Amino acid sequence: MATMEQPLKSENDKKLYRSLRLDNGLKVLLIHDPDRNHGRIAQASLCESMASVSCSEEEEATDNELMEEEEEEEDTDALEFDKDLDEEQSHKMKDKGKSDAEKLAAAALSIRVGGFQDPEDLPGFSHFLEHMVFMGSEKYKSENEFDDFVTTHGGNSNAHTACEETVFVFDVLPKYFEGALDRFAQFFISPLLLKDSMERELRAVDSEFEMAVPSDSVRKEQILQSIVPPGHPVGKFMWGNSKSIYIANDPDGSILNQRLNEYRQKYYLANRMNLVLQSRHTLDELEEIVRKIFSAVPSGPEPPGLDYSHLPPPFDVPEYNKIYKVAPVKDLNEVELRWALPTLLAHYK
Ligand SMILES: [Zn+2]
């Protein structure tokens, strides 16, 4: 295990940080948060921290804009936060956290795989896999073991699939952090990915797509995606639905299941993941927990074909320089001007 360059922080920042890399290549940022007061800001502040682990998070966000909602008034950003709980349930959990008057511990794990990597014949496959890893593991076989554990203990969990990354997040009362992490880590160590669970999760993916269909901002993005040069990953249909995630002559789903396992083994590798933990645990305690639990995540060679820098800019096409009149679903009138910028990755720092 190697210690990495430690993050810079403000003098006013009372948190303590430690970044390290496990032997399997997993990059980890540990945050000791001395604040014991309640408040549901753990996940939010964690998102800021993700950028500290690796600037790639922030870089990829530029590409990810394509898939992201831009208007606050839209609430069907299904692909972004797809394990959405209904409002009522979510409030209940928030109240639960508050009544315990205790700040929650939180974790986020990102993997460098997303819609861009979807196989040509299975659009939305990355999103489907994101759903499937929740469905039980060798160690915790029950389908909703993790979600049940987290929600029973004052927390919440979610995940999203973007163009080039998949992110899983949760928070929970600190006392149960280790137990939740052990269940969480199994998504990446030994998920069952059972054939029997596939149909249910396909339905979930399908219903998220159906929810996105009437979203004006999603529709506008889809128009943009439709004008990129053929074969460009930006043009992919990354939501997925029951029509796109389908293999002919595979009545019992065996082939789809095999593909799912192969896909996971190819991309869900420790050396392609970043993990951030934040809790009132000391840094030493967090380090011990993370080493004990996450060292078992398999690592492997970097999959080929993930460098898109040779591709032409997706919007350097005549179709981009046009006015499009889009009939909205909602009752709204708006003008939107768009510029395609060159990549700014090299200037991130
Ligand atoms: Zn989803």
Residues whose N, C-alpha, C, O or C-beta is under 5 A from the ligand:
A	BS01	ZN	A78 D82 E208
